[in-house]
Amino acid sequence: MDEPRTSGRGSNSAQLRRYNERIVLQILRRAGEASKAELARAVQLTNAAIGAIIQDLIEAGLIFEAGKRHDGSRGQPATILKLAPDGAYSFGVRLDRTNIETVLMDFSGKIIDRRIHDMILPAPEKTVEILSRDLNELRANLSDEMQDRITGIGLAQPFNLGAWLHELGLPEADFKKWDGFDLAAALEDAMALPVFSENDGTAAAVAELFYGQGRQHDNFLYLFLGPAIGGGLVLKGDVVKGMSGNAADVAFMPVPPSVLPTAPKPKQTWDLLLTRASLVSFARHLSPDGFEELDRSDLQAAVEANDPKYVEWLDDCAAAIGLALRSAYALLDVSLVVIDSDLRGSFPETFRQKVKSAVETAAPEERQSPEIEIGSFAHDAGAIGAASLPQFFNFSPRAAILTGGKDKGPAGAGSTEDKASFPARAARLGSHLAEPNRSN
């Protein structure tokens, strides 16, 4: 097929049409629903132009008419449009040093099925074998026609899996075998699907941006407490990656050493946040000699029993996060911090209150503190974020569409981020429609 011709301004009508289609999809993703008139106003198109785009998206199976909105106003009730759940599918792989999770997600962000392995990360070849089996089992949920709508595999993992083992107190195991191993390429070969990889903290922030707090807030710092602690930064409705993809990698912020006797001795007079703020440090404090054998359910049981060791660890963890957030707030001045974790039950609210108190205690004179809210997805955040990456690449209004760019990457890719990530204007469109209690 011939490449589309571009004008001197870097765009032609076909590319602009595609761009506007993706803005419509982005609005519906954030708002949940919208009428034709609301879409026309948000995209600043005529009713005829937006009508043609809507018809094309309906015929493509990406959106559908979900009935009429009866709000008591005069005139004909508005037809409500929503994303079609079966419009597209994607896989998400969340890989961590102590956990492997794979999910199948539909176009609405709903997880259809999943596979979870709580285990010390095995060698790369064994991991590819596990993931290939899990992905093939998940694919069996879809008919042949549905499988034609699979957009790819999103991969969320920490960078440098073989590093920071001392700070986390993890055994050498097979971690060093991961140095230089390209898991994305191996999965592409094994599954014959495109793979979009991303830092795990950034991927979880993408989930929050698409389906959680990002529906009402354009600026926030995101923290996720998993086996280690990760983070992501959202500014002006877009995920900030940084030059190396490590923006908001809070795990490596310096903090005072832990007061817990079970913490590894720091190599410096200071320590890294991940030493004190991680579920590995929690497990290590519960069972110093056998923490590798503990899984998420063991940690959850300690939380629900209000185990004294859990209380000790949580105080130490929250104090460290509080100091790190004061530093982040001084630099970024964002008004909202979203925190989430792999633990459920009573933990999220207790964790939020502890961190909030620590942040306020550490506040310097005349300085405010950010609001701190609980994230939307708990242990699903990384997997939903990973599964969002192929859909982001295929359906978000990226600036590269207007310039004929053919870059391949998730939420921007290294030095191409400025061109590849979707514009803040498009990301913010529809946020005024995204009301939590909006009726269907």
C-alpha positions in Angstrom: 0.0 0.0 0.0 1.3 3.5 -0.9 2.2 5.6 2.1 -0.2 8.6 2.6 1.0 11.9 1.2 1.7 14.6 3.7 1.3 18.3 3.1 3.9 20.9 3.8 2.4 21.2 7.3 3.1 17.5 8.0 -0.5 16.3 7.8 -3.1 15.3 5.3 -6.8 14.8 5.6 -6.6 11.0 6.0 -4.1 11.4 8.8 -6.1 14.1 10.5 -9.2 11.9 10.2 -7.4 9.0 11.9 -6.1 11.4 14.6 -9.6 12.7 15.3 -10.9 9.1 15.5 -8.4 8.3 18.2 -9.2 11.5 20.1 -12.9 10.3 20.2 -11.7 6.9 21.5 -9.5 8.6 24.1 -12.4 10.7 25.3 -14.7 7.7 25.6 -12.0 5.8 27.5 -11.7 8.6 30.0 -15.3 9.7 30.3 -16.9 6.3 30.0 -19.6 7.6 27.8 -20.5 10.7 25.8 -23.1 11.9 23.3 -22.4 13.0 19.7 -22.9 16.7 20.7 -20.4 16.3 23.6 -17.8 14.7 21.3 -18.3 17.4 18.7 -17.7 20.1 21.2 -14.7 18.4 22.8 -13.0 17.7 19.4 -14.2 21.0 18.0 -15.7 19.4 14.8 -19.0 20.0 13.1 -21.9 17.6 13.7 -21.4 16.2 10.2 -17.7 15.5 10.7 -18.1 13.9 14.1 -21.1 11.9 12.8 -18.9 10.4 10.0 -16.2 9.5 12.5 -18.7 7.9 14.9 -20.2 5.9 12.0 -16.8 4.6 11.0 -15.9 3.6 14.6 -19.2 1.8 15.0 -18.7 -0.1 11.7 -15.1 -1.0 12.9 -16.7 -2.5 16.1 -14.8 -0.1 18.4 -17.7 1.8 19.8 -21.5 1.2 20.1 -24.7 3.0 20.8 -25.6 2.3 24.4 -29.2 3.8 24.5 -30.6 7.2 25.2 -29.9 9.7 27.9 -33.1 10.9 29.6 -32.1 13.9 31.7 -35.3 15.8 31.6 -34.2 18.5 29.2 -36.1 19.5 26.1 -35.7 17.9 22.7 -34.9 14.4 21.7 -32.8 12.4 24.2 -29.2 12.1 23.3 -27.7 8.8 22.0 -25.0 7.6 24.3 -21.8 6.2 22.9 -19.4 3.9 24.7 -16.3 1.8 23.8 -17.2 -1.7 22.6 -15.6 -4.2 25.0 -15.1 -6.7 22.2 -13.6 -4.0 19.9 -10.0 -5.0 20.8 -8.1 -7.3 23.1 -4.6 -7.3 24.6 -2.4 -9.3 26.9 -0.6 -7.8 29.8 2.5 -9.4 31.5 3.6 -8.0 34.8 7.0 -9.4 35.7 8.7 -8.8 39.0 11.5 -10.4 41.1 9.0 -12.4 43.1 5.9 -12.6 40.9 4.7 -13.4 37.3 1.2 -12.3 36.3 -0.4 -12.5 32.9 -3.9 -11.2 32.0 -6.2 -10.9 29.0 -8.0 -7.5 28.8 -10.8 -6.3 26.6 -11.2 -2.8 25.1 -13.1 -1.4 28.1 -10.3 -2.3 30.5 -11.9 -5.3 32.0 -9.7 -8.3 32.8 -11.2 -11.5 31.2 -8.9 -14.0 32.7 -5.5 -14.2 34.4 -2.6 -16.5 35.5 -0.5 -15.7 38.6 2.7 -17.3 39.9 4.1 -16.2 43.2 7.7 -17.3 42.9 11.3 -16.1 42.8 11.9 -15.2 39.2 13.4 -18.2 37.4 15.9 -18.1 34.5 14.9 -16.3 31.4 14.3 -19.4 29.3 12.1 -20.9 32.0 10.2 -17.6 32.3 9.5 -17.5 28.6 8.2 -21.1 28.8 5.8 -20.2 31.6 4.6 -17.0 29.9 4.1 -18.7 26.6 1.9 -21.4 28.2 -0.1 -18.8 30.1 -0.6 -16.6 27.1 -1.8 -19.6 25.0 -4.2 -20.6 27.7 -5.6 -17.1 27.9 -5.9 -16.8 24.1 -8.2 -19.9 24.2 -10.8 -17.7 25.9 -11.4 -16.0 22.5 -13.0 -17.2 19.3 -11.0 -17.1 16.1 -12.8 -13.9 15.1 -11.9 -12.3 18.5 -8.3 -13.4 18.2 -8.1 -11.3 15.0 -8.7 -8.3 17.3 -5.7 -9.0 19.6 -3.5 -5.8 19.5 -0.4 -7.3 21.2 1.3 -8.0 24.5 2.2 -5.3 27.0 5.2 -6.1 29.2 5.7 -4.3 32.5 8.9 -5.1 34.4 11.5 -3.4 36.5 14.6 -2.4 34.7 17.8 -4.1 35.8 16.2 -7.2 37.3 19.7 -8.5 38.4 20.4 -5.3 40.4 19.6 -4.2 44.0 19.5 -7.7 45.4 21.4 -6.7 48.5 19.0 -3.8 49.2 16.0 -6.1 48.8 17.7 -9.0 50.6 17.0 -11.4 47.8 19.2 -14.4 46.9 21.4 -14.4 43.8 19.2 -17.2 42.3 18.9 -16.7 38.5 18.7 -12.9 38.5 22.1 -12.2 36.9 21.0 -14.3 33.9 18.6 -11.5 33.1 21.3 -9.0 32.5 21.1 -8.1 28.8 18.3 -10.6 28.1 15.6 -9.1 25.8 12.3 -10.6 27.1 10.2 -8.5 24.7 12.0 -10.0 21.6 11.8 -13.5 23.1 8.0 -13.1 23.6 7.5 -11.8 20.1 9.3 -14.8 18.7 7.4 -17.2 20.9 3.9 -15.7 20.4 4.1 -14.1 16.9 2.5 -10.9 18.4 4.0 -7.4 18.9 5.3 -6.7 22.4 5.3 -3.2 24.0 7.5 -3.0 27.0 7.6 -0.5 29.8 8.9 0.2 33.3 6.5 -1.5 35.7 5.9 1.7 37.7 5.1 3.7 34.6 2.8 0.9 33.3 0.8 1.0 36.6 0.6 4.8 36.3 -0.9 4.3 32.7 -3.6 2.2 34.2 -4.4 4.9 36.8 -4.4 7.5 34.1 -6.7 5.6 31.7 -9.2 4.1 34.1 -8.7 5.5 37.6 -7.8 8.9 39.1 -6.6 10.1 35.7 -10.3 10.4 34.7 -10.6 13.4 37.0 -7.0 14.6 37.5 -4.4 15.6 35.0 -1.4 15.9 37.4 -0.3 13.4 40.0 2.6 11.4 41.3 1.9 7.6 41.4 3.4 5.1 43.8 3.0 1.4 43.8 4.1 -0.8 46.7 4.9 -4.2 45.3 7.9 -6.6 45.9 9.8 -3.3 45.4 8.3 0.2 45.2 7.8 1.8 41.8 6.3 5.0 40.6 5.1 7.1 37.6 4.5 10.7 37.0 1.5 12.2 35.1 1.6 15.9 34.1 -1.0 17.6 31.9 -2.7 14.3 31.3 0.3 12.5 29.9 2.8 10.0 31.4 6.3 11.5 31.8 9.0 9.0 30.9 12.2 11.0 31.0 15.2 10.4 28.8 15.9 6.8 29.9 12.3 5.8 30.8 13.0 6.1 34.5 11.1 9.2 35.5 9.5 8.9 38.9 11.6 5.8 39.7 11.2 6.6 43.4 12.8 3.3 44.6 16.2 4.9 44.3 15.5 8.1 46.3 17.9 8.4 49.3 16.4 8.1 52.8 17.9 7.5 56.3 18.7 3.8 57.1 15.9 1.6 58.5 15.6 1.2 62.3 14.4 -2.4 61.8 17.0 -5.1 62.8 16.0 -7.2 59.8 17.0 -4.6 57.2 20.2 -5.1 55.3 23.1 -2.9 56.4 23.4 0.1 53.9 26.5 0.5 51.9 26.5 4.3 52.6 25.5 6.4 55.6 22.1 6.7 53.8 20.0 4.0 52.2 17.6 3.6 49.2 13.8 3.9 49.6 13.3 0.4 48.2 15.2 -1.1 51.2 12.5 0.2 53.6 9.5 0.5 51.3 8.8 -2.9 49.6 6.8 -6.0 50.3 10.1 -7.9 50.3 11.2 -5.8 53.3 7.8 -6.7 54.9 8.3 -10.4 54.3 11.9 -10.1 55.5 10.7 -8.6 58.8 8.1 -11.2 59.3 10.5 -14.1 58.7 14.1 -13.1 58.4 15.3 -16.7 57.7 12.6 -17.9 55.4 11.0 -14.9 53.8 11.6 -16.2 50.3 8.9 -18.9 51.1 6.3 -16.3 51.9 3.7 -15.3 49.3 1.2 -12.5 49.0 -1.4 -14.4 51.1 1.0 -14.7 54.0 1.6 -11.0 54.0 -2.2 -10.4 53.7 -2.8 -12.6 56.7 -0.3 -10.7 58.8 -2.1 -7.5 57.9 -5.5 -8.7 58.8 -4.2 -10.1 62.1 -2.5 -6.8 62.8 0.7 -8.7 63.6 3.1 -6.6 65.7 5.9 -7.2 63.1 3.6 -5.8 60.4 2.9 -2.7 62.5 6.7 -2.2 63.0 7.4 -2.5 59.4 4.5 -0.3 58.3 5.7 2.6 60.6 9.3 2.3 59.2 8.0 2.0 55.6 5.6 5.0 55.9 8.3 7.2 57.5 10.6 6.6 54.6 7.9 7.2 52.0 7.0 10.4 53.8 10.5 11.8 53.5 10.8 10.8 49.9 7.4 12.5 49.1 8.5 15.7 50.7 11.5 15.7 48.3 9.3 14.9 45.4 6.7 17.6 46.3 9.4 20.2 46.6 10.6 19.4 43.1 7.3 18.7 41.3 4.7 20.7 43.3 1.9 18.3 42.3 -1.2 18.5 44.4 -2.1 14.8 44.4 -0.2 11.6 45.2 -1.9 8.3 44.3 -0.6 5.2 46.3 -1.5 1.6 45.6 -0.2 -1.8 46.5 -0.5 -5.6 46.1 -2.3 -5.8 49.4 -6.0 -5.5 49.9 -8.4 -5.5 52.9 -7.6 -3.0 55.6 -4.2 -2.2 54.2 -4.9 0.5 51.6 -6.6 3.0 54.0 -4.2 2.2 56.9 -1.2 2.7 54.5 -2.7 6.0 53.2 -3.2 7.4 56.7 0.3 6.4 57.8 1.9 8.0 54.7 -0.3 11.1 55.0 0.8 11.5 58.7 4.4 11.0 57.8 4.3 13.6 55.0 2.7 16.1 57.2 5.1 15.5 60.1 8.0 16.0 57.7 6.6 19.2 56.2 8.8 22.3 56.6 7.4 25.6 57.9 4.8 27.3 55.6 4.7 24.4 53.2 1.5 22.5 52.3 1.2 18.8 51.7 -0.2 17.0 48.7 -3.5 15.2 48.9 -2.9 11.4 49.1 -5.5 9.1 47.6 -5.7 5.3 47.2 -5.2 3.9 43.7 -8.0 2.2 41.8 -6.6 -1.3 41.1 -4.5 -2.8 43.9 -2.5 -5.7 42.7 -4.2 -5.5 39.2 -2.5 -2.1 38.5 0.6 -3.4 36.9 -1.2 -6.0 34.8 -3.9 -3.5 33.6 -1.2 -1.0 32.8 0.8 -3.6 30.8 -2.3 -4.7 28.9 -3.1 -1.0 28.2 0.2 -0.5 26.3 -0.8 -2.3 23.0 -4.1 -0.4 23.1 -2.3 2.8 23.7 -0.1 2.3 20.7 -3.0 1.2 18.4 -5.7 3.6 19.5 -4.4 6.7 21.3 -4.2 10.1 19.4 -0.4 10.1 19.2 1.3 13.1 17.6 3.2 10.8 15.2 0.0 10.1 13.3 -0.1 13.7 12.1 3.5 13.6 10.9 3.5 10.2 9.3 5.8 8.8 12.0 6.2 5.0 12.3 7.8 4.8 15.7 6.9 1.7 17.7 6.7 2.0 21.4 4.4 2.2 24.4 3.9 5.5 26.3 6.6 7.1 24.3 10.0 5.5 23.7 13.2 7.0 24.9 14.4 9.9 22.9 11.2 9.8 20.7 8.9 10.5 23.6 8.1 14.1 22.7 6.9 13.0 19.2 5.4 9.7 20.2 3.4 10.3 23.3 -0.2 11.6 22.8 -0.5 15.4 23.2 -1.6 16.7 26.6 -4.6 18.5 24.9 -5.9 15.2 23.6 -5.3 13.4 26.9 -7.3 16.1 28.8 -10.2 16.0 26.5 -13.2 14.4 28.1 -12.0 14.8 31.7 -15.0 17.2 32.3 -17.3 14.4 31.3 -15.8 11.8 33.6 -18.0 12.1 36.6 -17.9 9.1 39.0 -21.7 9.0 39.5 -22.7 9.7 35.9 -25.8 7.7 34.9 -25.9 5.4 32.0 
